[in-house]
Amino acid sequence: MTVTTTDIAFARPSLTSLSAKRALDLAVTLAVLLLLWPVLLILALAVAMTSRGPVFFCQTRVGLNGVPFRMIKFRSMYADAEARRAALVAQSDREGICLKLRHDPRVTPVGRFIRRWSLDELPQLFNVLTGEMSLVGPRPALPEEVAAYPEHAHLRHRVKPGLTGVWQVSGRADVSFDDMIDMDIAYARTAGIRRDLVILFLTIPAVLSGRGAY
């Protein structure tokens, strides 16, 4: 049976719940930035000195309620990566809409290292500060991927996209597209600060394990 957006009832989060989530986002993000700013500087220098192109990679992604925003990452690919994307879609190691390659030829040597340890994602802390993202939530997708979504998949946009989330602590790219969507919808229906705290703690062993980090 096909699931539609009218089949699933979403309870509106209370203002208290939203305020608590935002407070958690700000407190953790500011603490991490204060602690890790030397690491951010070293990573920026490593990216700049080992391949041509900007230090940061900014890309339009789809956020809360389907509104696009500019997501920031450390650049982990060569400067012509976007131009080469279409030629690699058929080689994706993951079924579904999202392109994922275990040995992506567009990734730089430094990029491979920072992807393995999810360090390329750290600049998204600034997206969290601006309120475009949350620490925990579904990963923000590309507009062209969202355009190809089945109807029920848009339910994942009922909450802010996150730096980490259920998909990330469950295997990242090793999780199929359909399973990712199911996880994201389940999170969107039950999101709360206690669950966010659990996911944040689970993110540490997920990053250390490296499962699905490509």
Sequence and secondary structure as in RCSB ss.txt:
>XXXX:A:sequence
MTVTTTDIAFARPSLTSLSAKRALDLAVTLAVLLLLWPVLLILALAVAMTSRGPVFFCQTRVGLNGVPFRMIKFR
SMYADAEARRAALVAQSDREGICLKLRHDPRVTPVGRFIRRWSLDELPQLFNVLTGEMSLVGPRPALPEEVAAYP
EHAHLRHRVKPGLTGVWQVSGRADVSFDDMIDMDIAYARTAGIRRDLVILFLTIPAVLSGRGAY
>XXXX:A:secstr
    TTTS      HHHHHHHHHHHHHHHHHHHHHHHHHHHHHHHHHHHHSSS SEEEEEEE GGG EEEEEEE 
 B TTHHHHHHHHGGG SSSSSS   TT TTB HHHHHHHHTTGGGGGGHHHHHTTSSEEES   B HHHHHT  
GGGGGGGGS  EEE HHHHTTGGGS HHHHHHHHHHHHHH  HHHHHHHHHHHHHHHHH TT  
